[in-house]
Amino acid sequence: MTDNAPMTPAALRTAGEALFGAEWHRALALALGPLHPRGPRESINDRLFHRWAKGERPVPAWVPEVLPVIAQEVLVVEEGRIAQVREVAAGRLPLA
């Protein structure tokens, strides 16, 4: 989100599903924890996160700001997985 409008629950859901699939809530809460502006933490509190997702509490402005960082981390993981899938598709099975 590049404008000053607050992130909507729908936008949070769309980003979460794009990054982590159908089970996005917990994965995104875990990914946001280390990027919290008041210092790293293991995760975002589940109840608070669900309140954001349901629109019961506003999504903090820092959340859309850090989503590109999370997306870059997801891309690195997924690109590695895609490389492995290509190897299997080419008939080069992993030896491990």
C-alpha positions, 0 to 999 in steps of 0.5 A, a space after each residue: 500500500 503506497 497511499 496513506 489509506 489504512 490497510 483494510 481487512 480484505 487487503 490483509 487477507 489478500 496479502 496473507 493468502 498470496 504469501 502463505 496460502 489458505 492457512 495464512 493467519 498464523 504464518 503471517 503473524 509469525 512473519 510479522 513478529 520479528 519486524 514489529 516496530 517496538 522490537 522483534 518478538 516471536 509472533 503477533 498476538 493471535 487474538 490481536 491479529 484476528 481482530 485486525 483480520 476481522 476489522 475489529 481493530 485497525 491494521 497498524 500502519 507498519 504492517 503494510 510497510 513491512 509486507 514487501 520485506 516478508 514477500 522478498 523472504 517468501 520469494 527466496 524460499 519459493 524460488 528454491 522450491 521451484 528450482 527443486 521441482 524443475 530438477 524432479 521434472 527433468 528427471 534428476 531426482 534428489 539423492 538425499 
